[in-house]
Amino acid sequence: MNYVQKYHGQPLTVVYEQDKQDHFNALEAARNREGVGIFRAFIYGRAEKYFKREIEGLTRKQKEARSKDGGMSFLF
């Protein structure tokens, strides 16, 4: 999985401690030929969770910087 993400220039998916068992369950289901859809949905959900946390952190930093100097801040 990491190789494919790195090859396509994507950030590596973070699997948080509380999600590890779900990660193993998704891998096992894919291995048992239940389809990769289960694993794909799991990875998509973890990537979404990661990006939401990153966006929240950046937004918080931007608000803090704006409140300190009172000026405008641009974050893309």
PAZAPA-4460 file (N, C-alpha, C; in steps of 0.05 Angstrom, whole numbers, plus 32768, in hexadecimal, padded with zeros to 4 digits):
% residues 76
    n_x    n_y    n_z   ca_x   ca_y   ca_z    c_x    c_y    c_z   seq   type   mol
   8010   7FE8   8000   8000   8000   8000   8011   8019   8000     1      M     A
   8025   801A   8012   8037   8031   8013   8045   8036   7FF8     2      N     A
   804E   8021   7FEC   805C   8023   7FD2   804A   8030   7FBD     3      Y     A
   8031   8027   7FBC   801E   8032   7FA8   8019   804F   7FAD     4      V     A
   8015   8057   7FC6   8010   8073   7FCD   8028   8084   7FC6     5      Q     A
   8040   807B   7FCE   8058   808A   7FC8   805D   808C   7FAA     6      K     A
   8059   8077   7F9C   805C   8077   7F7F   804B   808C   7F71     7      Y     A
   8033   808F   7F7B   8020   80A3   7F6F   8021   80BE   7F7C     8      H     A
   8036   80C2   7F8E   8039   80DC   7F9A   8025   80E3   7FAF     9      G     A
   8018   80CF   7FBA   8004   80D4   7FCF   8011   80D2   7FEB    10      Q     A
   8005   80E0   7FFE   8010   80DC   801A   8009   80C0   8024    11      P     A
   801B   80B6   8035   8016   809B   8040   7FFE   809C   8053    12      L     A
   7FEE   8088   8053   7FD6   8086   8064   7FDE   8080   8080    13      T     A
   7FD5   8090   8092   7FDA   808C   80AF   7FC4   807A   80BA    14      V     A
   7FCD   8064   80C7   7FBA   8053   80D5   7FBE   8057   80F3    15      V     A
   7FAB   8064   80FF   7FAD   806B   811B   7FAA   8052   812D    16      Y     A
   7FB4   8053   8145   7FB4   803C   8157   7F98   8030   815A    17      E     A
   7F84   8042   815D   7F69   8038   8162   7F5D   802B   8149    18      Q     A
   7F6A   802E   8132   7F5F   8022   8119   7F6E   8009   8110    19      D     A
   7F82   8001   8120   7F93   7FEB   8117   7F83   7FD1   8113    20      K     A
   7F71   7FCA   8126   7F62   7FB1   8123   7F51   7FB2   810A    21      Q     A
   7F44   7FC9   8104   7F34   7FCC   80EC   7F46   7FC9   80D3    22      D     A
   7F5F   7FD3   80D5   7F72   7FD0   80BF   7F77   7FB2   80B9    23      H     A
   7F7D   7FA3   80CE   7F83   7F87   80CB   7F6A   7F78   80C1    24      F     A
   7F53   7F7F   80CA   7F3A   7F73   80C1   7F35   7F78   80A3    25      N     A
   7F3B   7F90   809A   7F38   7F97   807E   7F4C   7F88   806D    26      A     A
   7F64   7F86   8076   7F78   7F76   8068   7F70   7F59   8066    27      L     A
   7F67   7F4E   807C   7F5F   7F32   807C   7F47   7F2D   8069    28      E     A
   7F34   7F3F   8069   7F1D   7F3C   8057   7F26   7F3D   803A    29      A     A
   7F38   7F4F   8033   7F42   7F51   8018   7F51   7F37   8010    30      A     A
   7F60   7F2D   8023   7F70   7F14   801E   7F5D   7EFC   801A    31      R     A
   7F47   7EFC   8028   7F34   7EE6   8025   7F22   7EE9   800D    32      N     A
   7F29   7EFA   7FFB   7F1B   7EFE   7FE2   7EFF   7F0A   7FE5    33      R     A
   7EFB   7F18   7FFB   7EE1   7F25   7FFE   7EE1   7F3F   7FED    34      E     A
   7EF8   7F45   7FE1   7EFA   7F5C   7FD0   7F0B   7F72   7FDC    35      G     A
   7F18   7F81   7FCC   7F28   7F97   7FD5   7F18   7FAF   7FDD    36      V     A
   7EFE   7FAF   7FD7   7EED   7FC6   7FDE   7EED   7FCC   7FFC    37      G     A
   7EEE   7FB7   800C   7EEF   7FBB   8029   7F08   7FC9   8031    38      I     A
   7F1E   7FC0   8027   7F38   7FCD   802D   7F39   7FE9   8022    39      F     A
   7F30   7FED   800A   7F2F   8007   7FFD   7F1F   801B   800E    40      R     A
   7F08   8012   8017   7EF7   8023   8028   7F05   802A   8042    41      A     A
   7F13   8017   804E   7F21   801C   8066   7F37   8031   8062    42      F     A
   7F47   802E   804D   7F5D   8040   8047   7F52   805C   8041    43      I     A
   7F3C   805D   8032   7F30   8077   802C   7F27   8085   8045    44      Y     A
   7F1B   8076   8057   7F12   8081   8071   7F29   808C   8081    45      G     A
   7F3F   807D   8082   7F56   8086   8091   7F63   809F   8085    46      R     A
   7F64   809F   806A   7F70   80B7   805D   7F5E   80CF   8062    47      A     A
   7F44   80CB   8061   7F32   80E2   8066   7F35   80EC   8083    48      E     A
   7F38   80DA   8096   7F3C   80E1   80B2   7F56   80F1   80B5    49      K     A
   7F6B   80E8   80A8   7F85   80F5   80A9   7F83   8112   809E    50      Y     A
   7F78   8114   8086   7F76   812E   8079   7F65   8142   8089    51      F     A
   7F4F   8138   8095   7F3E   8149   80A6   7F4E   8154   80BD    52      K     A
   7F5E   8143   80CA   7F6F   814C   80E0   7F83   8160   80D7    53      R     A
   7F8F   815C   80C1   7FA3   816E   80B6   7F97   8189   80B0    54      E     A
   7F80   8189   80A3   7F72   81A2   809C   7F6A   81B1   80B5    55      I     A
   7F60   81A3   80C9   7F58   81B0   80E2   7F71   81BD   80F0    56      E     A
   7F87   81AF   80EF   7FA0   81BA   80FB   7FA9   81D3   80EC    57      G     A
   7FA9   81D2   80D2   7FB1   81E9   80C2   7F9E   8200   80C6    58      L     A
   7F84   81FB   80C7   7F71   8210   80CC   7F74   821D   80E7    59      T     A
   7F7A   820C   80FB   7F7E   8217   8116   7F97   8229   8116    60      R     A
   7FAD   8220   810A   7FC5   8230   8108   7FC0   824A   80FA    61      K     A
   7FB1   8249   80E5   7FAB   8261   80D6   7F9B   8275   80E7    62      Q     A
   7F88   826B   80F6   7F77   827C   8107   7F88   8288   811D    63      K     A
   7F9B   8278   8128   7FAC   8283   813D   7FBE   8298   8133    64      E     A
   7FCA   8294   811B   7FDC   82A8   810F   7FCC   82C2   8109    65      A     A
   7FB4   82BF   8100   7FA4   82D6   80F9   7F9D   82E6   8112    66      R     A
   7F98   82D8   8128   7F90   82E6   8141   7FA9   82F4   814E    67      S     A
   7FC1   82EA   8149   7FD9   82F6   8154   7FDF   8311   8147    68      K     A
   7FDF   8311   812C   7FE8   8329   811F   7FD1   8339   8113    69      D     A
   7FB9   832E   8113   7FA2   833D   8109   7FA1   8340   80EB    70      G     A
   7FB6   8336   80DD   7FB7   8339   80C0   7FA9   8322   80B2    71      G     A
   7FAC   8322   8098   7FA0   830D   8088   7FB4   82F6   8084    72      M     A
   7FA9   82DF   8080   7FBA   82C7   807B   7FAE   82B7   8065    73      S     A
   7FBF   82AE   8053   7FB6   829E   803C   7FC2   8282   803F    74      F     A
   7FB1   826E   803E   7FBA   8252   8040   7FAB   8243   802A    75      L     A
   7FBA   8237   8018   7FAE   8228   8002   7FB6   820B   8005    76      F     A
***
